């Protein structure tokens, strides 16, 4: 596939690295040569220095026969104009743009179509992060929750603790504990090393466990791995930006919400806009303010400003003063590896969410959804099986007959809106939505090739 990426920031660079490994013809454009040189040195791709929305630069990049244009510069307007030019001058078939301004996102159904702004898919990082947070609030104790198959099937990451009925017992005991619920433990990270468990594998305290089940059964399975946390009641949000404001609006009817915003004018506007949220003007790293607002009673502390260091420091302070759980927004992907799992419970990255969403549209095969987890090192994939036994390497075969790459596990299948947890004897049929977990995403390309139809194969 011939792909042009506009913008070599964290998202553009990471996307280029991932796609270059999948044997695509990649050209990446950025106005800063310093961003491009390291990519050219490390990967088999082409770089062009210049204005990403310039017709001359796009022509030089080969837009006239490109299959896909991905606009992820730091400027929404540049991304939109580049897609317009790619459509009008070069007829690029698929155009994807990252749009961060919520004013544009609110009007997306009217704005983004071939008659107005010809963008086929928009990626809104702030909306993605907000959805991630809402899922984590719905399932206290989960580290990550990804929905597949029209939200009927979920992949959940959770830490196993003493007190969970399955901890200290083999995985095979799960069916005895939950005889009427099917679930599949697809991977375990033990001391940060992943492995695909067997039925005889003993769950140990401290294991990070990835399981698949019907979405309606998530809490029942979680209760086997740790004592279920009580639902959150009191939530404190730091940062009155787009994410913080929209999150407060979504939560204030069901929870007691406090929002801290340092800018007085913005705080006053938020107080008028939010009907039930208590808006405070102040600094979230002010110990006295946190004491005054009874931080020790807060169930969930959400640090969502655009300043990584401020988010991290205020969360560390909140936890030290008694907040039960802290979720932190970090812009720099490198910070994810440093802080998650320590004092801070969960770190979220808009960049990682964007890369995950982009992967849905740029991968080979009939992929419905890709969800990257564990700071981008592992993946959940929903892929549709096509063909018959003569043209497909998967259709008409049982799970145990498939030549899956190392660390790849089929966890569940959706067939005509019916959910099936996969077993070794499960037969794959054409049209099945197959939900897989891949322990190391370097094997994703092999999985995609496995599901591609061919007129003949060895």
Secondary structure, DSSP 4 states (H G I P E B T S, - for coil): -EEEEE--SHHHHHHHHHHHTTT-EEEEEES-HHHHHHHHHHSS-EEEES-TT-HHHHHHTTGGG-SEEEE--S-HHHHHHHHHHHHHTT--SEEEEE---HHHHHTHHHHSSTTSS--SEEE-HHHHHHHHHHHHHHTTTEEEEEEETTTTEEEEEEE--TT-TTTTSBGGGHHHHTTT--EEEEEEEETTEEE---TTPBP-TT-EEEEEEEGGGHHHHHHHHSPPPPPP-EEEEE--SHHHHHHHHHHTTTSEEEEEES-HHHHHHHHHH-SS-EEEES-TT-HHHHHHTTGGG-SEEEE-SS-HHHHHHHHHHHHHTT-S-EEEE-S-HHHHHHHTTSSS-EEE-HHHHHHHHHHHHHSSSSEEEEEEETTTTEEEEEEE--S-TTT-SSTT-BGGGS-PPTTEEEEEEEETTEEEE--TTPBP-TT-EEEEEESSGGGHHHHHHHHS--S---
